[in-house]
Amino acid sequence: MTAEALEGLDEEAPAEEVAQRLDGKVFPAVLAFLKAMTVQAGVREP
């Protein structure tokens, strides 16, 4: 089920889109971590 929900996303997909595709079944701490990692990697601005 998870693989199908995430199909078509790439490494630049926003954390919010990932959470939406997973019907919000992602811990808020994980979303904060993903946001911090993408900013640190320079993928997108905060």
PQR file with spaces between the fields and no chain letter, atoms N, CA, C, O and H, PARSE charges and radii, in Angstrom:
ATOM       1  N    MET     1       0.817   -1.187    0.000 -0.4000 1.5000
ATOM       2  CA   MET     1       0.000    0.000    0.000 -0.0000 2.0000
ATOM       3  C    MET     1       0.867    1.259    0.000  0.5500 1.7000
ATOM       4  O    MET     1       0.584    2.197   -0.745 -0.5500 1.4000
ATOM       5  N    THR     2       1.906    1.295    0.814 -0.4000 1.5000
ATOM       6  CA   THR     2       2.760    2.477    0.888 -0.0000 2.0000
ATOM       7  C    THR     2       3.458    2.736   -0.435  0.5500 1.7000
ATOM       8  O    THR     2       3.528    3.880   -0.885 -0.5500 1.4000
ATOM       9  H    THR     2       2.136    0.533    1.420  0.4000 1.0000
ATOM      10  N    ALA     3       3.972    1.697   -1.056 -0.4000 1.5000
ATOM      11  CA   ALA     3       4.684    1.868   -2.320 -0.0000 2.0000
ATOM      12  C    ALA     3       3.776    2.462   -3.389  0.5500 1.7000
ATOM      13  O    ALA     3       4.200    3.330   -4.152 -0.5500 1.4000
ATOM      14  H    ALA     3       3.915    0.768   -0.691  0.4000 1.0000
ATOM      15  N    GLU     4       2.541    2.004   -3.448 -0.4000 1.5000
ATOM      16  CA   GLU     4       1.610    2.533   -4.439 -0.0000 2.0000
ATOM      17  C    GLU     4       1.301    4.002   -4.168  0.5500 1.7000
ATOM      18  O    GLU     4       1.187    4.792   -5.106 -0.5500 1.4000
ATOM      19  H    GLU     4       2.196    1.299   -2.828  0.4000 1.0000
ATOM      20  N    ALA     5       1.164    4.373   -2.906 -0.4000 1.5000
ATOM      21  CA   ALA     5       0.846    5.761   -2.548 -0.0000 2.0000
ATOM      22  C    ALA     5       1.980    6.705   -2.912  0.5500 1.7000
ATOM      23  O    ALA     5       1.743    7.867   -3.243 -0.5500 1.4000
ATOM      24  H    ALA     5       1.256    3.732   -2.144  0.4000 1.0000
ATOM      25  N    LEU     6       3.199    6.217   -2.853 -0.4000 1.5000
ATOM      26  CA   LEU     6       4.358    7.071   -3.103 -0.0000 2.0000
ATOM      27  C    LEU     6       4.862    7.000   -4.540  0.5500 1.7000
ATOM      28  O    LEU     6       5.822    7.685   -4.893 -0.5500 1.4000
ATOM      29  H    LEU     6       3.392    5.273   -2.584  0.4000 1.0000
ATOM      30  N    GLU     7       4.235    6.188   -5.359 -0.4000 1.5000
ATOM      31  CA   GLU     7       4.662    6.044   -6.746 -0.0000 2.0000
ATOM      32  C    GLU     7       4.624    7.384   -7.470  0.5500 1.7000
ATOM      33  O    GLU     7       3.644    8.123   -7.376 -0.5500 1.4000
ATOM      34  H    GLU     7       3.456    5.631   -5.072  0.4000 1.0000
ATOM      35  N    GLY     8       5.680    7.687   -8.181 -0.4000 1.5000
ATOM      36  CA   GLY     8       5.746    8.915   -8.957 -0.0000 2.0000
ATOM      37  C    GLY     8       6.419   10.066   -8.233  0.5500 1.7000
ATOM      38  O    GLY     8       6.701   11.094   -8.848 -0.5500 1.4000
ATOM      39  H    GLY     8       6.476    7.087   -8.258  0.4000 1.0000
ATOM      40  N    LEU     9       6.684    9.922   -6.941 -0.4000 1.5000
ATOM      41  CA   LEU     9       7.381   10.975   -6.202 -0.0000 2.0000
ATOM      42  C    LEU     9       8.884   10.835   -6.419  0.5500 1.7000
ATOM      43  O    LEU     9       9.394    9.735   -6.632 -0.5500 1.4000
ATOM      44  H    LEU     9       6.455    9.087   -6.441  0.4000 1.0000
ATOM      45  N    ASP    10       9.573   11.949   -6.362 -0.4000 1.5000
ATOM      46  CA   ASP    10      11.026   11.897   -6.425 -0.0000 2.0000
ATOM      47  C    ASP    10      11.597   12.495   -5.150  0.5500 1.7000
ATOM      48  O    ASP    10      10.852   12.865   -4.243 -0.5500 1.4000
ATOM      49  H    ASP    10       9.159   12.842   -6.189  0.4000 1.0000
ATOM      50  N    GLU    11      12.918   12.589   -5.081 -0.4000 1.5000
ATOM      51  CA   GLU    11      13.554   13.078   -3.857 -0.0000 2.0000
ATOM      52  C    GLU    11      13.280   14.549   -3.572  0.5500 1.7000
ATOM      53  O    GLU    11      13.571   15.019   -2.472 -0.5500 1.4000
ATOM      54  H    GLU    11      13.524   12.289   -5.818  0.4000 1.0000
ATOM      55  N    GLU    12      12.731   15.282   -4.526 -0.4000 1.5000
ATOM      56  CA   GLU    12      12.432   16.696   -4.317 -0.0000 2.0000
ATOM      57  C    GLU    12      10.977   16.943   -3.922  0.5500 1.7000
ATOM      58  O    GLU    12      10.560   18.093   -3.789 -0.5500 1.4000
ATOM      59  H    GLU    12      12.494   14.900   -5.419  0.4000 1.0000
ATOM      60  N    ALA    13      10.219   15.893   -3.739 -0.4000 1.5000
ATOM      61  CA   ALA    13       8.816   16.048   -3.348 -0.0000 2.0000
ATOM      62  C    ALA    13       8.736   16.621   -1.936  0.5500 1.7000
ATOM      63  O    ALA    13       9.465   16.185   -1.045 -0.5500 1.4000
ATOM      64  H    ALA    13      10.558   14.958   -3.847  0.4000 1.0000
ATOM      65  N    PRO    14       7.858   17.591   -1.730 -0.5600 1.5000
ATOM      66  CA   PRO    14       7.715   18.171   -0.393  0.2800 2.0000
ATOM      67  C    PRO    14       7.184   17.152    0.616  0.5500 1.7000
ATOM      68  O    PRO    14       6.410   16.260    0.268 -0.5500 1.4000
ATOM      69  N    ALA    15       7.608   17.300    1.850 -0.4000 1.5000
ATOM      70  CA   ALA    15       7.163   16.394    2.912 -0.0000 2.0000
ATOM      71  C    ALA    15       5.646   16.411    3.048  0.5500 1.7000
ATOM      72  O    ALA    15       5.037   15.386    3.356 -0.5500 1.4000
ATOM      73  H    ALA    15       8.237   18.025    2.132  0.4000 1.0000
ATOM      74  N    GLU    16       5.033   17.576    2.818 -0.4000 1.5000
ATOM      75  CA   GLU    16       3.577   17.675    2.934 -0.0000 2.0000
ATOM      76  C    GLU    16       2.876   16.790    1.908  0.5500 1.7000
ATOM      77  O    GLU    16       1.844   16.188    2.205 -0.5500 1.4000
ATOM      78  H    GLU    16       5.528   18.408    2.569  0.4000 1.0000
ATOM      79  N    GLU    17       3.436   16.713    0.704 -0.4000 1.5000
ATOM      80  CA   GLU    17       2.826   15.868   -0.330 -0.0000 2.0000
ATOM      81  C    GLU    17       2.939   14.395    0.040  0.5500 1.7000
ATOM      82  O    GLU    17       2.010   13.617   -0.179 -0.5500 1.4000
ATOM      83  H    GLU    17       4.274   17.202    0.463  0.4000 1.0000
ATOM      84  N    VAL    18       4.074   14.022    0.597 -0.4000 1.5000
ATOM      85  CA   VAL    18       4.254   12.640    1.045 -0.0000 2.0000
ATOM      86  C    VAL    18       3.218   12.307    2.114  0.5500 1.7000
ATOM      87  O    VAL    18       2.579   11.257    2.053 -0.5500 1.4000
ATOM      88  H    VAL    18       4.829   14.653    0.775  0.4000 1.0000
ATOM      89  N    ALA    19       3.050   13.190    3.088 -0.4000 1.5000
ATOM      90  CA   ALA    19       2.078   12.961    4.159 -0.0000 2.0000
ATOM      91  C    ALA    19       0.661   12.870    3.608  0.5500 1.7000
ATOM      92  O    ALA    19      -0.132   12.041    4.054 -0.5500 1.4000
ATOM      93  H    ALA    19       3.570   14.044    3.138  0.4000 1.0000
ATOM      94  N    GLN    20       0.346   13.725    2.636 -0.4000 1.5000
ATOM      95  CA   GLN    20      -0.992   13.706    2.043 -0.0000 2.0000
ATOM      96  C    GLN    20      -1.240   12.376    1.345  0.5500 1.7000
ATOM      97  O    GLN    20      -2.320   11.799    1.468 -0.5500 1.4000
ATOM      98  H    GLN    20       0.990   14.398    2.273  0.4000 1.0000
ATOM      99  N    ARG    21      -0.257   11.896    0.625 -0.4000 1.5000
ATOM     100  CA   ARG    21      -0.435   10.625   -0.082 -0.0000 2.0000
ATOM     101  C    ARG    21      -0.560    9.451    0.877  0.5500 1.7000
ATOM     102  O    ARG    21      -1.162    8.430    0.548 -0.5500 1.4000
ATOM     103  H    ARG    21       0.621   12.365    0.525  0.4000 1.0000
ATOM     104  N    LEU    22       0.014    9.605    2.064 -0.4000 1.5000
ATOM     105  CA   LEU    22      -0.087    8.547    3.072 -0.0000 2.0000
ATOM     106  C    LEU    22      -1.267    8.787    4.008  0.5500 1.7000
ATOM     107  O    LEU    22      -1.323    8.213    5.095 -0.5500 1.4000
ATOM     108  H    LEU    22       0.503   10.435    2.332  0.4000 1.0000
ATOM     109  N    ASP    23      -2.204    9.628    3.595 -0.4000 1.5000
ATOM     110  CA   ASP    23      -3.406    9.941    4.375 -0.0000 2.0000
ATOM     111  C    ASP    23      -3.064   10.470    5.760  0.5500 1.7000
ATOM     112  O    ASP    23      -3.774   10.189    6.726 -0.5500 1.4000
ATOM     113  H    ASP    23      -2.158   10.095    2.711  0.4000 1.0000
ATOM     114  N    GLY    24      -1.984   11.232    5.863 -0.4000 1.5000
ATOM     115  CA   GLY    24      -1.611   11.843    7.132 -0.0000 2.0000
ATOM     116  C    GLY    24      -1.062   10.884    8.161  0.5500 1.7000
ATOM     117  O    GLY    24      -0.909   11.255    9.325 -0.5500 1.4000
ATOM     118  H    GLY    24      -1.407   11.460    5.078  0.4000 1.0000
ATOM     119  N    LYS    25      -0.763    9.663    7.769 -0.4000 1.5000
ATOM     120  CA   LYS    25      -0.273    8.662    8.721 -0.0000 2.0000
ATOM     121  C    LYS    25       1.243    8.760    8.889  0.5500 1.7000
ATOM     122  O    LYS    25       1.960    7.762    8.815 -0.5500 1.4000
ATOM     123  H    LYS    25      -0.887    9.361    6.824  0.4000 1.0000
ATOM     124  N    VAL    26       1.706    9.975    9.114 -0.4000 1.5000
ATOM     125  CA   VAL    26       3.126   10.230    9.325 -0.0000 2.0000
ATOM     126  C    VAL    26       3.232   11.067   10.592  0.5500 1.7000
ATOM     127  O    VAL    26       2.520   12.060   10.741 -0.5500 1.4000
ATOM     128  H    VAL    26       1.123   10.786    9.174  0.4000 1.0000
ATOM     129  N    PHE    27       4.102   10.678   11.491 -0.4000 1.5000
ATOM     130  CA   PHE    27       4.276   11.439   12.728 -0.0000 2.0000
ATOM     131  C    PHE    27       4.778   12.840   12.421  0.5500 1.7000
ATOM     132  O    PHE    27       5.634   13.002   11.551 -0.5500 1.4000
ATOM     133  H    PHE    27       4.680    9.871   11.369  0.4000 1.0000
ATOM     134  N    PRO    28       4.270   13.860   13.112 -0.5600 1.5000
ATOM     135  CA   PRO    28       4.727   15.240   12.905  0.2800 2.0000
ATOM     136  C    PRO    28       6.238   15.388   13.059  0.5500 1.7000
ATOM     137  O    PRO    28       6.852   16.198   12.365 -0.5500 1.4000
ATOM     138  N    ALA    29       6.841   14.619   13.956 -0.4000 1.5000
ATOM     139  CA   ALA    29       8.293   14.699   14.140 -0.0000 2.0000
ATOM     140  C    ALA    29       9.030   14.236   12.883  0.5500 1.7000
ATOM     141  O    ALA    29      10.082   14.777   12.542 -0.5500 1.4000
ATOM     142  H    ALA    29       6.342   13.961   14.520  0.4000 1.0000
ATOM     143  N    VAL    30       8.484   13.250   12.207 -0.4000 1.5000
ATOM     144  CA   VAL    30       9.102   12.772   10.967 -0.0000 2.0000
ATOM     145  C    VAL    30       9.015   13.849    9.897  0.5500 1.7000
ATOM     146  O    VAL    30       9.976   14.054    9.155 -0.5500 1.4000
ATOM     147  H    VAL    30       7.629   12.811   12.485  0.4000 1.0000
ATOM     148  N    LEU    31       7.886   14.541    9.801 -0.4000 1.5000
ATOM     149  CA   LEU    31       7.742   15.627    8.832 -0.0000 2.0000
ATOM     150  C    LEU    31       8.741   16.743    9.119  0.5500 1.7000
ATOM     151  O    LEU    31       9.363   17.271    8.197 -0.5500 1.4000
ATOM     152  H    LEU    31       7.105   14.375   10.403  0.4000 1.0000
ATOM     153  N    ALA    32       8.898   17.102   10.385 -0.4000 1.5000
ATOM     154  CA   ALA    32       9.858   18.145   10.750 -0.0000 2.0000
ATOM     155  C    ALA    32      11.272   17.718   10.386  0.5500 1.7000
ATOM     156  O    ALA    32      12.063   18.525    9.897 -0.5500 1.4000
ATOM     157  H    ALA    32       8.393   16.673   11.134  0.4000 1.0000
ATOM     158  N    PHE    33      11.586   16.459   10.621 -0.4000 1.5000
ATOM     159  CA   PHE    33      12.904   15.932   10.268 -0.0000 2.0000
ATOM     160  C    PHE    33      13.132   15.991    8.760  0.5500 1.7000
ATOM     161  O    PHE    33      14.199   16.406    8.309 -0.5500 1.4000
ATOM     162  H    PHE    33      10.944   15.803   11.018  0.4000 1.0000
ATOM     163  N    LEU    34      12.140   15.580    7.985 -0.4000 1.5000
ATOM     164  CA   LEU    34      12.269   15.606    6.529 -0.0000 2.0000
ATOM     165  C    LEU    34      12.448   17.026    6.012  0.5500 1.7000
ATOM     166  O    LEU    34      13.255   17.268    5.114 -0.5500 1.4000
ATOM     167  H    LEU    34      11.273   15.242    8.351  0.4000 1.0000
ATOM     168  N    LYS    35      11.698   17.962    6.576 -0.4000 1.5000
ATOM     169  CA   LYS    35      11.840   19.361    6.170 -0.0000 2.0000
ATOM     170  C    LYS    35      13.244   19.861    6.463  0.5500 1.7000
ATOM     171  O    LYS    35      13.863   20.515    5.623 -0.5500 1.4000
ATOM     172  H    LYS    35      11.042   17.765    7.305  0.4000 1.0000
ATOM     173  N    ALA    36      13.747   19.557    7.647 -0.4000 1.5000
ATOM     174  CA   ALA    36      15.091   19.998    8.024 -0.0000 2.0000
ATOM     175  C    ALA    36      16.144   19.387    7.111  0.5500 1.7000
ATOM     176  O    ALA    36      17.098   20.065    6.726 -0.5500 1.4000
ATOM     177  H    ALA    36      13.245   19.026    8.329  0.4000 1.0000
ATOM     178  N    MET    37      15.985   18.132    6.766 -0.4000 1.5000
ATOM     179  CA   MET    37      16.958   17.468    5.892 -0.0000 2.0000
ATOM     180  C    MET    37      16.947   18.067    4.491  0.5500 1.7000
ATOM     181  O    MET    37      18.007   18.234    3.888 -0.5500 1.4000
ATOM     182  H    MET    37      15.210   17.582    7.079  0.4000 1.0000
ATOM     183  N    THR    38      15.772   18.391    3.961 -0.4000 1.5000
ATOM     184  CA   THR    38      15.728   18.956    2.615 -0.0000 2.0000
ATOM     185  C    THR    38      16.316   20.356    2.596  0.5500 1.7000
ATOM     186  O    THR    38      16.974   20.737    1.628 -0.5500 1.4000
ATOM     187  H    THR    38      14.911   18.255    4.451  0.4000 1.0000
ATOM     188  N    VAL    39      16.089   21.126    3.651 -0.4000 1.5000
ATOM     189  CA   VAL    39      16.679   22.466    3.724 -0.0000 2.0000
ATOM     190  C    VAL    39      18.187   22.352    3.849  0.5500 1.7000
ATOM     191  O    VAL    39      18.922   23.075    3.177 -0.5500 1.4000
ATOM     192  H    VAL    39      15.555   20.816    4.437  0.4000 1.0000
ATOM     193  N    GLN    40      18.655   21.452    4.703 -0.4000 1.5000
ATOM     194  CA   GLN    40      20.090   21.259    4.899 -0.0000 2.0000
ATOM     195  C    GLN    40      20.759   20.812    3.602  0.5500 1.7000
ATOM     196  O    GLN    40      21.884   21.218    3.311 -0.5500 1.4000
ATOM     197  H    GLN    40      18.057   20.865    5.249  0.4000 1.0000
ATOM     198  N    ALA    41      20.081   19.990    2.835 -0.4000 1.5000
ATOM     199  CA   ALA    41      20.641   19.496    1.578 -0.0000 2.0000
ATOM     200  C    ALA    41      20.547   20.530    0.464  0.5500 1.7000
ATOM     201  O    ALA    41      21.103   20.337   -0.617 -0.5500 1.4000
ATOM     202  H    ALA    41      19.167   19.660    3.072  0.4000 1.0000
ATOM     203  N    GLY    42      19.844   21.627    0.729 -0.4000 1.5000
ATOM     204  CA   GLY    42      19.708   22.668   -0.281 -0.0000 2.0000
ATOM     205  C    GLY    42      18.698   22.348   -1.357  0.5500 1.7000
ATOM     206  O    GLY    42      18.734   22.936   -2.438 -0.5500 1.4000
ATOM     207  H    GLY    42      19.392   21.784    1.608  0.4000 1.0000
ATOM     208  N    VAL    43      17.794   21.421   -1.078 -0.4000 1.5000
ATOM     209  CA   VAL    43      16.792   21.027   -2.060 -0.0000 2.0000
ATOM     210  C    VAL    43      15.748   22.116   -2.234  0.5500 1.7000
ATOM     211  O    VAL    43      15.298   22.381   -3.349 -0.5500 1.4000
ATOM     212  H    VAL    43      17.765   20.943   -0.200  0.4000 1.0000
ATOM     213  N    ARG    44      15.362   22.748   -1.134 -0.4000 1.5000
ATOM     214  CA   ARG    44      14.374   23.820   -1.217 -0.0000 2.0000
ATOM     215  C    ARG    44      14.584   24.779   -0.057  0.5500 1.7000
ATOM     216  O    ARG    44      15.259   24.461    0.921 -0.5500 1.4000
ATOM     217  H    ARG    44      15.727   22.533   -0.228  0.4000 1.0000
ATOM     218  N    GLU    45      14.002   25.939   -0.185 -0.4000 1.5000
ATOM     219  CA   GLU    45      14.107   26.955    0.863 -0.0000 2.0000
ATOM     220  C    GLU    45      13.129   26.640    1.981  0.5500 1.7000
ATOM     221  O    GLU    45      12.111   25.993    1.735 -0.5500 1.4000
ATOM     222  H    GLU    45      13.453   26.198   -0.980  0.4000 1.0000
ATOM     223  N    PRO    46      13.409   27.085    3.220 -0.5600 1.5000
ATOM     224  CA   PRO    46      12.504   26.815    4.350  0.2800 2.0000
ATOM     225  C    PRO    46      11.174   27.521    4.209  0.5500 1.7000
ATOM     226  O    PRO    46      10.312   27.391    5.078 -0.5500 1.4000
